[in-house]
C-alpha cells in the first residue's frame, strides 16, 4: 500500500509540473503576440502597415509624366504587380476591372521587375495603361522602396495629410467593386 500512495503522489506531482509548464508556455506565446509591432503584424500584407508614412520618391510613368509621393491624393489606389508572379497574373483581370471604376488620376499601377521587351510585362502594361498611371521599375525601384514592398501582388489606398502621405488600408479589399457594363 505505501508503494501505491507514493506512485499516486508522484503522478500527481508530474501532472502539476506539466500544468505549470503549459501555463507558462501559453503566457509566453501571448506576450510574444502582443509585443509584435505594427510592421511585424503587416508582414503578411507585404508592405507598409496602415498608418505608416510613405517614403519620398521621384519617378516617371510610362507616358513620361513625373510622379512623386506628393502626387498621391487621398483615396488613390496603388497596386504593385510583378511579371514573374503567377498570383499577379491571376488577379490582373480583377485589378483591371476594379481600377476601371476609379478615376485614372486616383489609380497607380507599379510593375516591378521584368524588361520592356518581356511579353508578360507588355501584357500587364497593355491591360493597366487604360485604367491607371503605370510605372515600370526594377524589383527595388523608388516606388517599391518607398512603400517597402516585400511581396506581390499587394495593393493599398493612401491618404494625404498635408505634406505627408500615409497608407490608409492594405489588401485586396481596397479595390472598389467593378462597375457592371450597361446592357
Secondary structure, DSSP 8 states (H G I E B T S, - for coil): -HHHHHHHHHHHHHHHHHHHHHHHHHHHHHHHHHH--HHHHGGGTTS--TT-B----EEE-TTS-EEEGGG--TT-EEEEE-TT-HHHHHHHHHHHHHHTTS-GGGEEEEEESS-TT-HHHHHHHHHHHTTSEEEEE-TT-HHHHHTT--SSSEEEEEEEETTEEEEEEESGGGS--------
